[in-house]
């Protein structure tokens, strides 16, 4: 998707930044000035402070920060299918691909229509208790079901079905269900594979499995059902490291591919493999 496909109707831009990061704040205001000079309304907000009123009628989002800032912003605007430009101020940016030195060039390419945005899939997550939905989340990187962090290393038991077909009973510290976008995040640190981000897939990565043959599995997007086997454990679910919620025995988590997509700007100078080699020091 190129900027030319949406910028003809572009009326308002939201610029988010990492709270208490002075350089990111300055960059956000600089970008705001450039956009306003092109006759487009723009507003600067800290990612944590974005409200429903801020996203009304927006046609573009610019994020000044790291991957964490982008994930927070994503959680505030989704499921709006609004393109996002990520300007990198983080330590290991896989999602924010535009360097600060190229921020002005990226904005220029928005207005000439040549900036490219790549679609990424997201997860639609629902928690079912006693047959009734009690909570919903979305995630760009992953959903994690795991025990409460403590000094005691206690495993948990989870039963997993794929489209109502039993896959496995996992005994582990937890289970990560990642998107290809999230394959280079928590899933990777837990031993999961790197998956090209433009592929639609679920990556199931057990965390420190009790059985060594329980390895990561890549499957087509489906209806994934995870059931909490009764046990004396404090188990939580989180989406992209946020929205933590305590689960009860026999709770079920239903995960599907979300019908909406998110569109992230591509780097102006590097392809995905260049970024991968650079970030992982290959």
N, C-alpha and C positions, 0 to 999 in steps of 0.2 A: 504494500500500500504506500503510495506517495502522497506528500502533503497536498499536491494539486487536487486530490480527491475530496478534500474537506475544507481547504482554506478559502474557497469562494464564499462560504457562508460563515466564516470565522468572525465572531463578534466580541467574544470575551475569552481571556486567558487567565488561568489561575497559576500562580507561581508559589510553590511551597519550598520551605527550607528547613534544615535541621535546627531545632530550637537550641538557643545558646551557642550557636556556631557563628561567630562574628563574620568570618570570611564568606560563609555560605549566605548569610543575610545580606551582605554587601553585594554579592553576585546576583542575588534574587532581585534586588532593587535596580541594579544595572540592567538586567534583562527586561525588567518592567518598563524602564525608560525607553529602551529600544522598541519594544512592542507598541507603546503608546505613540511614539513618533511615526509609526506606520498606520495610525488612525484606529487602533484596536484597543478596546477597554482591557485593562489588566489590573490584577490585585495581588498583593504579596501576603502570604499567611504562613505561620509555622505549621508544619505537617500535623502536629497533635491538635491544633486548634481549628482545623477545617470544619465548617458546619454545612448543613444542608443549603443554607442561603448562599454560601460561597460557591457552590458547584452549580447553581441554577444558571442555565444557558451557556455554560462554558463549552468551548470547542477545542481547547488545547490545555494541557497541563505541562508546566516546566518544573522539574524537581532539582533543587540545588542541595546536594548532600550525598550520602552513600546509599547502598542497597536498602538499609534499614529505613531511611527516610522515604524511599520510593515505596516500600512495602506498607508503611503507615499511610502514605497518601493513597495508594491503591485501595486500602481498606475503607478510606473515607469516600472515594468517588465511585467505586464499582457497585453495580454493574453497568454504569455508563460506559459506552464504548468510545472513550475519548483518548486520542493519541497522547502519549507522554514522552517528553524529552527529558532524559536524565543527564544532569551535569555533575560530573564526578568530584565529590569532596570527601569520599570515604577511603577506607584502607584496602578493600578488596572488591571493587565494583564490577560485578558481572551484569547487573541490570542497568546501571547508569554508565552508558558507553561513551558519552561525549565529554572530552577533557575540557577543563575550564578555559584553556587557551583557544578552544574552537567554539566557544559558546555563541559568539557573535555570528560566526559563519553558519552555525546551525540555525539560528533564528532567521538569518537571511535566506537560507534554503527553504524555510517554511513559506516565506512570502513569494519565492519564485517557483514553489511547488516541487522542488527536486529532493527534499529530505525524505528518506525512506523510513517507514515504520513496519516492524515485524509483528504479526499476530502471535499471541501466546495464550495457551489454554489455562483455565483456572478450575479449581475444585469447588463443587457445591457440596457442603457438609451438613448433615442433619442428625441430631441426637434424638433417639426414640426411647421413651420410658413408659413401661406399662402399655405399650401399643399406641402411644400418643407422641407427636413431635413436641419437644420442649425447648429446642434451641437450633439455630441455623448459623453457619459461618461460611465464609468464602476464603480461599487462599490461592495465592499465586505460586508460592514455593512448595509448601507441604502442610499436611495435617499430621500431628504427632499424638499418639496415644501412649502414655508412659506413666510410670509410678511417680509419686511425689519425690522430689530430690531430698535425699537424707544421707546420713552416714551409713545407713544399713543397706546393703546391696540385696534387695529382695526382688525376685523376678515376678512377672505377672503372667496370667494366662488369657489368651485371646483366641476366639474361634473366628475364622475368616471364610466367607463365601463369596464367590464370583458369579453374578447372575444366578443366585440361588443354588449354585453347585459348590459343595464343600471343597475348599482349597487346602486348608491346614489348620491345626491347632498350634499356635505359636506360644512358646515359653521363652520369655526374654525380658530385658529391662523395659522394652517398649517396641512400638512399631511405627515406622515413618511411611506415610503414603505421599510420595512426591510427584510433582509434574516434571517434565523435562527441563523447564526453566529452573526448578528447584533441585535438579540433580547435582548441581555444583555447590549446594548449600549444606544443610544439616545431613541430608542423605549421604553425601560424599564423605563427610567426616565419620559416618557410621559404617563406611565400607561399601556404599552403594556405587553403581556405575554412573559414568557421565553419559548423558543422552542428548543428542542434538536438539536444541530447543524448539525447532519448528515441527517436530514430530508430536503427534498427540498420543500420549501413553500414560499409564500409571506405573510408578516404581515403588514396589513394596520392599522396604529395607528393615529387617529386624535389628534391634539395638542389643548388642551383646547376647545373642541367642544362647539358650541353655543347650540346645542340640546343634552341633557344629554344621550339620548338613542343612540347616535352615539358612539358605542364602537369599540374597536379593532376587526379586522376580520382576520382570517387565511384562506388562499385559496391556491389551487394548483397553481404551476407556470403556467402562461397564458400570453396572450397579454393584458396588463393593459393600459388603455388609460385615461389620466387625462387632462381635458380641463379647461383652465382658463376662467371663466365667466367674461364678461366685467365689470370692476369696477375701481374706482379711487384708486388703491393701487400699491405700489411697491412690486412686488412678485419675489422671486428668487428660483432657484433650485440649490441644492448642492449635491455632491456625497461624502459620507464619510467625510463630513465637509469641503470639498475642492471644487475646480472647480465651485465656485459660478457664476451664470449667471442670469441676469435680464430677466424676462419673460414679454411678452406683452399680451394684451387682445386677446382671442381666440387662443392663442398658445396651442398646444397639446403635451403632454409628453407620449411617448410610452415606456413601460417598459416590458422587457422579461427576461427570464432566459438566461444567457450567455452560449453559447455552450462549452466554456472552463471552467475548474475548477481550483481552487487553492488548493495546498496540504500543510497543516500545520503540523509540527511535534507535536506529542503527548508528554505529560509529561512522564518523566522516572519513576516517583514514585506515581503519583496521577491519578485517573480517572476523567472524566468530572464532576461527582457529587461531588467528593471530592473538586475539584477546585471551583465549584459553592458554596458549603457550606462555604468554606474558604473566598472567595472574598466577599460574601454577609453577612458574619458573622452570619450564621444560627446556 
